[in-house]
Amino acid sequence: MSTHRTTRRTFVTTSAAAGAATLLPMPHVHAQGTLKKVTLLLDWVFQGPNSGFLVAQEKGFYKESGLDVEIGPGKGSGSTSQLIANKTSQFGFADGFVIGLGISKGMAIRNVGSIYRGNPTAVIVLDESAIKSVKDLEGNSIAIAPGGTQFQQWPAFLRGAKLDPAKITVVNIDPAGMNPALISGRVQAIASYVQGSVPSVEQRGGKKTRHFPYADYGVTAVSNGIIVHNDLIKSDPELIKAFVAPSLRGFLYARQNPAEAVEIVRKYSSTVDPTITRRELELSWATWVTPNTKGKPLGWNSEADWAETIAVLRQYGGVSQPLTVDQLMTNAFVPEGASYVPPQTL
């Protein structure tokens, strides 16, 4: 796992697209010259898909909004959600299905801006594998990182795919060991985000892959977004506004300037492969827009998508008590305007 770097850098770009992103309106909630120190805990290690936060840091977007943000890697959405619930960090980046499970168990957290509004989770196998269909998973082993989204959604996938869990060996492996385990043949499959694993397996391992999206087997779920403790919503809503807007700006800038975004990720984790990081970034864009979020600003949550997430939680996730959309998300902190609307196609 890479070590977080807190050095602040400013980059200059001459691209017209970058200039447009720089002009996005930003809230200023603190007096000039004073910065509010806050922490952000990611869902995972520093990667292309979560690079928007790193871009917002390195381009000075958070500073312009009056914030001094310390960004740390995570160990899965489940872990990040728990730490936000414990108020270890003010801001987190975690999967919607996972926070729904957490809220159903009493966690006082909420999504205040979605980035991956579609479900990127899938079972990934090597193309050379004998696993040609999900039914072929029975009798084989699969690696899943404990505490992560894929682990939380696994029971839902099993039921949707009509698989016998007793016939599949689940191996708990740290996120960093997932892809090597598949490449080496230690396991026959992994459950992971497509953008998080496919580029690494294909580039580092020189192996072609195929995958079975969880969404194809009934696991419709809003994925990663910015989460906070409900107490922060009550005590400092202006702080949340000041954080959400530059974060979204960072993701939009990264999409307009992917090569620069890759270089920024490398400053936080010098061992990343630029080709892999670029591909991770590109694959993540497929999750930004759903049919119910078309034309809406990045970060905007669809009540219909969250209602479907709740339905999956109740049907497959073991959630029996009532859950409402308002418990899971709010759009109160998502900035409006066409400048925040992402490209609608890849």
C-alpha positions in Angstrom: 0.0 0.0 0.0 1.4 3.4 -0.9 2.2 6.1 1.5 0.1 9.3 1.4 1.9 12.4 0.4 0.7 15.7 1.8 2.8 18.1 -0.3 0.7 20.6 -2.1 1.6 21.3 -5.8 0.2 23.6 -8.4 0.2 22.5 -12.1 -0.3 24.8 -15.0 -2.2 23.7 -18.1 -2.9 25.4 -21.4 -5.7 23.2 -22.6 -9.0 24.9 -23.2 -10.9 22.1 -21.5 -8.8 22.6 -18.4 -9.5 26.3 -18.5 -13.2 25.6 -18.5 -12.9 23.3 -15.5 -10.9 25.9 -13.6 -13.8 28.4 -14.0 -16.3 26.2 -12.2 -17.9 28.2 -9.4 -16.6 27.4 -5.9 -17.9 28.2 -2.5 -15.7 30.2 -0.1 -16.7 29.6 3.5 -13.5 30.7 5.4 -11.7 33.9 5.5 -8.9 34.3 3.0 -5.6 33.0 4.3 -7.2 30.5 6.8 -7.8 26.9 5.8 -10.0 24.5 7.5 -8.2 21.2 8.1 -10.3 18.1 7.2 -9.6 14.5 6.3 -10.8 12.3 3.5 -10.6 8.5 3.7 -10.8 6.7 0.3 -12.4 3.3 -0.3 -9.2 1.8 -1.7 -5.6 2.6 -2.6 -4.7 5.5 -4.8 -6.0 4.7 -8.3 -7.3 6.2 -11.5 -11.0 5.9 -10.5 -10.6 7.9 -7.2 -8.1 10.3 -8.7 -10.6 13.1 -8.8 -9.9 13.8 -5.1 -6.2 13.8 -5.7 -6.6 16.2 -8.6 -8.7 18.5 -6.5 -5.9 18.5 -3.9 -3.0 19.0 -6.3 -4.7 21.6 -8.5 -5.6 23.7 -5.5 -9.4 23.4 -5.8 -9.8 22.5 -2.1 -7.6 25.4 -1.1 -9.7 27.8 -3.2 -12.7 26.5 -1.2 -11.0 27.2 2.1 -9.9 23.7 2.9 -6.7 21.9 3.8 -7.5 18.2 3.0 -5.5 15.2 4.1 -6.3 12.2 1.9 -5.7 8.7 3.0 -6.1 5.3 1.3 -8.9 2.9 2.5 -9.3 -0.8 3.0 -12.8 -1.3 1.5 -16.1 0.5 1.7 -17.1 -1.4 4.8 -14.1 -0.2 6.7 -14.4 3.4 5.4 -18.1 3.5 6.4 -17.3 2.3 9.9 -14.6 4.9 10.3 -16.9 7.7 9.2 -19.6 6.4 11.5 -17.0 6.6 14.3 -16.1 10.1 13.3 -12.5 9.1 12.6 -12.6 11.2 9.4 -15.0 13.9 8.3 -15.3 12.6 4.7 -15.3 9.2 3.1 -15.6 7.6 -0.3 -17.7 4.4 -0.1 -20.2 2.2 -1.9 -23.9 2.9 -1.6 -24.9 -0.7 -1.1 -22.4 -1.0 1.8 -23.5 2.2 3.5 -27.1 1.0 3.1 -26.2 -2.1 5.1 -24.4 0.1 7.6 -27.3 2.5 8.0 -29.7 -0.5 8.5 -27.4 -1.5 11.5 -27.5 1.9 13.0 -24.7 3.8 11.4 -25.5 7.5 11.2 -24.0 8.2 7.8 -25.3 9.5 4.5 -24.2 9.9 0.8 -23.9 13.6 -0.1 -22.7 13.2 -3.6 -22.4 10.1 -5.9 -19.6 9.5 -8.4 -20.1 5.9 -9.5 -23.8 6.0 -9.9 -23.9 2.6 -11.6 -22.7 -0.7 -10.1 -19.1 -1.5 -11.3 -18.8 -4.8 -9.3 -18.3 -8.1 -11.2 -16.9 -11.5 -11.0 -13.7 -11.5 -13.1 -12.1 -14.6 -14.6 -9.3 -15.2 -17.1 -10.4 -15.7 -20.6 -8.5 -19.0 -20.7 -10.5 -20.2 -17.7 -12.9 -23.1 -17.9 -15.4 -20.8 -16.2 -17.6 -19.9 -19.1 -20.8 -19.1 -17.2 -21.6 -18.1 -13.6 -22.8 -21.7 -12.9 -19.2 -22.8 -13.6 -18.1 -20.9 -10.5 -19.4 -23.8 -8.4 -16.5 -26.1 -7.6 -14.0 -23.3 -7.9 -12.5 -20.6 -5.6 -13.0 -16.9 -5.7 -11.0 -14.1 -3.9 -12.9 -11.3 -2.3 -11.4 -8.6 -0.1 -13.1 -8.7 3.3 -15.0 -5.5 4.2 -15.3 -4.4 0.6 -18.3 -3.8 -1.6 -17.9 -7.1 -3.4 -17.9 -8.9 -0.1 -21.0 -7.1 1.1 -22.8 -7.8 -2.2 -21.7 -11.4 -2.6 -24.8 -13.0 -1.0 -27.0 -10.9 -3.3 -25.0 -12.1 -6.4 -25.2 -15.7 -5.2 -29.0 -15.6 -4.9 -29.5 -13.7 -8.1 -27.2 -16.1 -10.1 -28.9 -19.1 -8.3 -25.5 -20.4 -7.1 -24.9 -22.8 -4.1 -22.5 -20.9 -1.8 -21.4 -24.3 -0.3 -19.9 -25.2 -3.6 -17.8 -22.1 -4.0 -14.7 -21.5 -1.9 -14.3 -17.9 -0.9 -10.7 -16.8 -0.1 -10.3 -13.5 1.8 -7.4 -11.7 0.3 -6.1 -8.1 0.9 -7.0 -5.8 -2.0 -3.3 -5.6 -3.2 -3.2 -9.4 -3.5 -6.4 -9.9 -5.5 -5.1 -9.5 -9.0 -1.9 -11.5 -8.5 -4.0 -14.3 -7.0 -6.0 -14.5 -10.2 -3.0 -14.2 -12.5 -1.0 -16.9 -10.7 -3.9 -19.3 -10.6 -4.1 -19.3 -6.8 -7.9 -18.6 -7.3 -10.0 -19.1 -10.4 -12.0 -15.9 -10.0 -12.1 -12.6 -8.1 -14.9 -10.3 -7.2 -13.9 -6.8 -7.8 -14.7 -3.5 -9.5 -14.1 -3.9 -13.2 -12.1 -0.7 -13.4 -10.0 -1.7 -10.4 -8.9 -5.1 -11.6 -9.3 -5.7 -15.3 -6.6 -3.2 -16.4 -4.0 -4.6 -14.0 -4.7 -8.3 -14.8 -4.5 -7.6 -18.6 -1.5 -5.3 -18.5 0.7 -6.8 -15.7 -0.4 -10.4 -16.2 -0.7 -10.3 -19.9 -4.0 -12.2 -19.6 -7.2 -11.5 -21.3 -10.3 -11.5 -19.0 -14.0 -11.7 -19.1 -16.4 -10.7 -16.4 -19.9 -11.3 -15.0 -21.4 -8.0 -13.8 -23.3 -8.2 -10.5 -25.9 -6.0 -12.1 -26.8 -8.7 -14.6 -27.9 -10.9 -11.7 -30.2 -8.5 -10.0 -27.7 -6.5 -7.9 -28.7 -3.0 -9.0 -27.0 -0.6 -6.6 -25.7 2.9 -6.4 -21.9 2.6 -6.0 -19.3 5.0 -4.7 -20.0 8.5 -3.4 -18.9 11.0 -0.8 -20.2 10.1 2.7 -20.3 12.0 6.0 -21.7 11.5 9.5 -25.2 12.9 10.0 -23.9 15.1 12.8 -21.7 16.9 10.3 -24.7 17.6 8.2 -26.4 19.2 11.2 -23.4 21.1 12.6 -21.5 22.3 9.5 -23.4 22.1 6.3 -21.3 24.8 4.7 -18.2 22.7 5.2 -19.8 19.9 3.3 -20.7 22.2 0.4 -17.2 23.5 0.5 -15.9 19.9 0.1 -18.3 18.5 -2.4 -18.0 21.1 -5.1 -14.2 21.0 -5.5 -14.3 17.2 -5.3 -16.7 17.1 -8.3 -14.5 19.7 -10.0 -11.5 17.4 -9.6 -13.3 14.4 -11.2 -14.5 16.5 -14.1 -11.0 17.9 -14.6 -9.5 14.4 -14.5 -11.8 13.3 -17.2 -10.9 16.3 -19.4 -7.2 15.8 -18.6 -6.6 12.1 -18.0 -2.8 12.2 -18.7 -2.3 14.8 -16.1 -4.6 12.9 -13.7 -2.4 9.8 -14.1 0.7 11.8 -13.2 -1.0 13.2 -10.1 -1.8 9.6 -9.0 1.8 8.7 -9.4 2.8 11.5 -7.0 0.7 9.7 -4.3 1.8 6.2 -5.3 5.0 6.1 -7.3 4.7 2.4 -8.1 1.5 2.6 -10.2 1.7 1.7 -13.8 0.6 4.8 -15.9 -1.0 2.6 -18.6 -3.0 0.7 -16.0 -4.0 3.9 -14.1 -5.2 5.5 -17.4 -7.3 2.4 -18.2 -8.8 2.3 -14.7 -9.8 5.9 -15.0 -11.4 5.4 -18.4 -13.4 2.3 -17.3 -14.7 4.2 -14.3 -16.5 6.7 -16.5 -19.0 4.1 -17.5 -20.4 4.3 -13.9 -21.0 8.0 -13.9 -24.3 8.2 -15.7 -27.4 6.0 -15.3 -30.7 6.3 -17.2 -32.1 8.1 -14.1 -29.2 10.6 -13.8 -28.9 11.7 -17.5 -28.4 15.4 -17.8 -27.8 15.8 -14.1 -24.7 17.2 -12.4 -22.1 14.7 -11.3 -22.8 14.0 -7.6 -26.6 14.2 -8.0 -28.4 11.2 -6.6 -31.4 9.6 -8.3 -34.2 8.7 -5.8 -35.3 5.9 -8.2 -31.8 4.4 -8.3 -31.6 4.5 -4.5 -35.0 2.9 -4.2 -33.8 0.0 -6.3 -30.7 -0.2 -4.1 -32.9 -0.5 -1.1 -35.0 -3.2 -2.8 -31.8 -5.2 -3.5 -30.7 -4.8 0.1 -34.1 -6.1 1.3 -34.2 -9.0 -1.1 -30.6 -10.1 -1.0 -28.8 -8.2 1.6 -30.6 -9.4 4.7 -32.1 -6.0 5.6 -35.5 -6.5 7.2 -36.2 -3.2 8.9 -37.5 -0.2 6.9 -35.1 2.0 5.0 -35.9 5.2 3.2 -34.1 7.0 0.4 -33.7 10.0 2.6 -31.8 8.0 5.2 -29.2 7.0 2.6 -28.7 10.2 0.6 -29.3 13.9 0.1 -28.8 16.2 -2.9 -28.6 19.3 -0.7 -24.9 19.7 -1.2 -24.6 19.0 -4.9 -23.9 22.2 -6.9 -26.2 23.0 -9.8 -25.4 24.2 -13.3 -24.3 22.8 -16.7 -20.6 23.1 -15.8 -21.0 20.2 -13.4 -22.8 17.9 -15.8 -20.4 15.2 -17.0 -20.2 13.9 -20.6 -23.2 11.6 -21.2 -21.4 9.0 -23.3 -17.9 7.5 -23.2 
